[in-house]
């Protein structure tokens, strides 16, 4: 059987959460981004897109 290719994105934290709103900091933690420079690879679904939109000013996104 042919495997489905999952669409994944790489999310890298680029800015600090100091001075940010609480829900922005919580969103970063739920994405798995603890420190500046941390990267995670996540499936590009609607939930992940919403979280990335919330903290778009603090992360960099690229295809994985």
N, C-alpha and C positions, 0 to 999 in steps of 0.2 A: 504494500500500500504506500501511496505517496504521502509523505509527511507535510503537514501544513507549516509554512514558514511564519513564525510569529514575528510581529512587528515590535521591535524593542527600541527603547531610547536610553541614552546614557545621560544622567543628571549629575552635574557637578556643582557643589556649593561654592559661591564666589564671594559672598559678603557675610559679615557678622550679623548676629541677631540682636546685638545690644541696641537698645532703643527701638526695636521693632515691636509691633503689637503682639500680644500673647498668642493669638491664633496663628500668626505667621511663624512664630517659634515652634508651636505645636505641630504645624504642618511640616516644617523641616524635619523634626524628629520622627514623624510618622513616615516620611520618605526614607528615613535611615541616614540622614545627613547630620552628623554631630559637629564636625569641625569644618573650618574653611579648607577647601581642597578635597574633601571627601567626595567620592563618586559612587553611584549605584546604577545598576542596569535594571530597568523595570519594563514590564509589558506596556505598550502604548495603548491603553484603554481609556475610557471616559473618566474613570475615577482618577487615574494618574494625571490626565490632562487637566482636570479641575484643580488638583493640588499644585501642579506646575504653574498654572495661571495665577493662583493665589500668591505664590512667592517668585514670580517671574523676574522681579528686580533683584533677587538674591541668588539665582541659579543660572547655569548655562546648560542648554539642552542640545544634544546632537544624536544622530542615529547611531545605533550600535550594531 
